[in-house]
Structure formats: C-alpha cells, structure tokens
Amino acid sequence: MVSGTDLAFWTLAAIAIVSGWRVFRTDSMVRSAFLLLLSFIAVGLIMLLLRAPYLGVATIFMMGVEMMVMALFMVMFMMNPAGLNPMNMVHQERFAIVAGVLAFAGLAAAVWLTDLPHHPLVAGRPVIRELGMELLGRSMLIFETAGVTLLATMIGTVVLSSRSGRFGPADAGSLPPTMTPGGMPAGRIPKKRSGGHGGHGGHAPSAASPTAGEPAHGHANDHPHQPPEHHA
Amino acid sequence: MPWLGTLVLLGGSVVFVAVIDSLAFALIAQRPPVNLMRDALLAPWRAVAVSLVRQQNRTEHPDRLNWALAPALYLALAGIGLAVVPLAPGVAVIDAPTTVVLWGAVETLTVIAVFLHGWSANAPLPLIGAYRYAAMGLPIMLLSMFVLIGTALPAQSLSVVDIVASQHDVWNVLRQPLGLFLFLLLGLSLSLRGPFDYADSADLAGGTAGEVSGAARLTWQLARHAMLVAFAAMASSAFLGGYLGPVRAGPWWLALKMLVLITLLVGAGHSLARLPPSRMLTVLWTVLLPLAFLDLAQAGVVALW
C-alpha cells in the first residue's frame, strides 16, 4: 500500500536526482544554476514531508537567493557574454568520476550502517523553537548581532572598494595586463586625462608608458612617444 | 472554505488593479472627464481581447521551455503568496508555522522568474532588463526580510496567522512605522511597477516583456497584477492588522485594506520617477538597508518593552 506521502517522496526524489544530473548535461551556466535550484527545491519539499517546516522552507528560500547570485557571478567571471553562449559544464572528468563514485559509496554506506531513529513526531511539538535552541541556545543574541554586523561589514567593504568610492578611484595606479609579452597594456588608452570624475568604470587608467606606478591622474599627453589608440 | 475565499479575493482584486491602473493613468494624463469611469472599466477587457487575438512573437534561439514557464511561475508564486494570508482568525489556505519564511521564498523565486523571463528571450533589451532586475531585486528582498522579521518579533512566531493575531490591540504600523514604508517599496519591485520597475520599463522598450506578445504577454500582465494583490494582502496582514477591524473581524476588513494599499501603490507607480539604476543601487545599499536595520532594532526594543 503506497500512501500519498510515499508517492510525494518518490516523485520529489526523482525530480531532485534527475535535475541534479541535468545540471552537468546542460550547456548553459544560467540553466545549470537553476536546475540545481530545482534539485534543492525538491529536497526542501522532502524536508517538509519529514515535518521539518523551518529547514525545508529555509532551504528553498536560501537556495533561491544563492543560485541567482551564483548565476550572476558565473556570468560575470566567465568570458561568455551574458551567459548566452553554449558551453561545456564538465571538466576534470576522470577526477570527478572517481570523486563522485567514492562520495556516493561513502554516503550510501553511512546511510546503510547508521541506526536511523524511528520516533514519529508528537503532534503540537514546538519543533522550530527546539531547533533554534539546539542550534544557538543562549548565544542567540550574540549570533543575531554578529549576523547583522557581518552584513554591514560586507556592504562597507563593497562601498569602500568600488571604483567610485569616497577615497577616489579604487584602481588608481593599476595597469591592465599586456596582450603580448613586454608589450603595451591592453585596453583603450585615453587621450586626455582621465579620472577625477568617477563613473567610467570601463576606462583603463592613463598608461602611456609601461613603467608602473603612474597614477591614474597622470597626463597621457606629457609622454612624447604615446602609442596610437587601440582597442582590446 | 479558505480556497474559495482566496480565489474570489484574488480574482476581484486583479480586476480592481486593472481598472484602477487605467483610471489613474487617465486622471494623471488629464483625459476629458467624459466616460472616464466607463473607459476605465472596459480598458482591461479590451486589453485581454487584443492580447488573445495577437500572434505570438518569435526570437532567434530562445530558451523555449523557460520562456513559457516564467509567466506561469510568476503567477503561481503570486497565488502561493496570497495563500499564506489568513482571511479570518486561523483561516488560511497555507497555515504552517513558517509562512513568513515561505513568503520570503516567494520573493526570491519572483526575482528568478523575472530574470528567466528576460534571459530566455535571447534578445538584448529583455536581457538587460533581466540582469538589471536581478541586481535591484536582491537588495530590496534583503531589506524586506529584515522588516518582516520585525513583525514576527511581537508575535513570537514565524506564522502569518500569529502575526495578524498579535496585532489585536495595536497594529504593527504603529509599533514600527518605518517598516510599512520600506515594505511598500518591495511591492513596487515585486510587481514591476513605477520607480522600481527595472525589468519591464519603457526605457528598455518593455524590457523582459519586450519580445512577448499574445497569450504569453497576457499571462505575464495577469501575474504582475496578481503579485500586486498578493503583496497588498501580505502588507495589510503584516502591518495593518489584516482581517482585524473595529467591529466584526473578517475578510471584508482585509479586502478594504488591500484596496487602499493597491490604490496607493498604483498611484505611486504612475506618479513617482525612476532613478538611474546605479544611483538606485547606492540608495538601496547605503540608505534603505541601514534604515531596515534601524527598523529591526527599534522593533526589537519595542517587543522587549
């Protein structure tokens, strides 16, 4: 006799596994991130079936944010315009196969060998309260304060290190890498003085001579042998 | 029958959103007052009819599956968001101990639905709308969660049913006045409206919906209206006492508060200007998020009092 809960569990488990497999078979970073999210949502719903209301919903909530941010970062750091070009999602295949088989065998063995508890949950038990006490106990206030402080620190770091920060352009004095060994720095070399008014994040600092240490505010015109403007 | 009540509330309020939307536009554009009301009442149905007979648009190599699923996901999320709101004491479609967290999940998945809607079209302007919305949607969602946790403090519960019940004596808008203002910004963002419409705005020629026509566009617009309705229900319940009222608590009070909030948000959407994205990001991270911290701290002090 198969109950509705059993049916829901097997369906969700199948969704979690199939979408987890598709993460590596799809050809796009964005699709792969959201397939992983689908897998996590199925796992979160299984947690709800296990009467873990906070952990289940929190998994869906946190993974939603996380996968959105992950998709954005992957697209930002990969040389793949807007994440639209097809690309292979698998690399280091031999190592990955060995690691995957070992991890699966280890986890499966742990599941088989563990004596899993069989206490049905008493109705009306305050599980969320007990989870909070179990996780944080008397350190709740410290933890919450630290969480907000860490977030404020992160925002402060981004504000201070972003280019238009209050201490001037963050990339002042830095040079883009060269395209050829010993060659000129890549990127567009501005004719007139740049900097002073931030907001043009894409501009390379004035880099007429490869001698480093030239501040961004330097006058490119002062150098006699200024190279012709070229685009990377 | 919370199902039926919620569906009636959703259907009625979506029509109200559509009518008040065209009425507000006509009033702000100073159309001649002849037939103003009749035009506003008919305009949504005209738009529906036009959408249904228009052919579907095609782009080059779209992600068909996600493009078709995004409007459905958006609409489903609006339905889930409305389902956590109680219509009467203890009567909600989804009555779980963590419905506030579930609402948070609805907010995050909305960002993903809008992003996928723009990304899947494989066209420049929808793509810009998608990335722009993701950059805005995440910080707005973050501050809304701080504000919502503030409303959970006096209730000592993560359930929306308990949060409404905790406002029996005094509404949360009086306990944490900053909270409602910050939360209303989320409503504009979730339903892609006015100053927080960075996804579907006119400066991107329709943004994520720019390449969509026909029934898919109709579903998308319907989902936007439904999300505004779900948001109004949540804001009424979290800050204005939901179904509570001076006499005879019941769904009518919730509906009344929702209509007021919807009118306010639609009016704001039509009359407030949109900041350039970079400036809006600065405002969000350096002004509004610290305000949300302040609101949370103040709510905590009041709850301990």
Contacts between the chains, C-beta under 8 A, distances in Angstrom:
chain1	res1	chain2	res2	distance
A	28	B	63	7.9
A	30	B	119	5.9
A	31	B	63	7.1
A	31	B	66	7.4
A	34	B	66	7.8
A	34	B	112	6.7
A	34	B	116	7.0
A	37	B	112	7.2
A	53	B	96	5.5
A	53	B	97	5.3
A	53	B	98	4.7
A	54	B	97	7.6
A	54	B	98	5.1
A	54	B	101	6.7
A	54	B	158	7.3
A	57	B	96	7.8
A	57	B	98	4.9
A	57	B	101	4.5
A	57	B	102	5.1
A	57	B	105	6.0
A	58	B	98	7.7
A	58	B	101	5.8
A	60	B	105	4.6
A	60	B	109	7.8
A	61	B	101	5.8
A	61	B	102	7.9
A	61	B	104	4.8
A	61	B	105	4.1
A	61	B	108	5.9
A	64	B	105	6.1
A	64	B	108	3.4
A	64	B	109	5.2
A	64	B	111	7.6
A	64	B	112	6.2
A	65	B	108	5.1
A	65	B	138	6.8
A	65	B	141	7.5
A	67	B	112	7.5
A	68	B	108	7.0
A	68	B	111	5.8
A	68	B	112	5.6
A	68	B	115	6.8
A	68	B	134	6.0
A	68	B	138	6.8
A	69	B	138	7.0
A	71	B	115	7.9
A	72	B	131	7.5
A	72	B	134	6.1
A	72	B	135	7.8
A	82	B	127	5.6
A	82	B	131	7.5
A	83	B	119	7.5
A	84	B	122	6.2
A	84	B	127	7.5
A	127	B	97	7.8
A	128	B	97	5.6
A	128	B	98	6.7
A	128	B	158	6.6
A	148	B	293	6.1
A	148	B	296	7.6
A	152	B	290	7.7
A	152	B	293	7.2
A	155	B	285	5.4
A	155	B	286	7.4
A	155	B	289	6.8
A	158	B	285	7.5
A	159	B	285	7.2
A	159	B	286	6.4
A	199	B	278	7.8
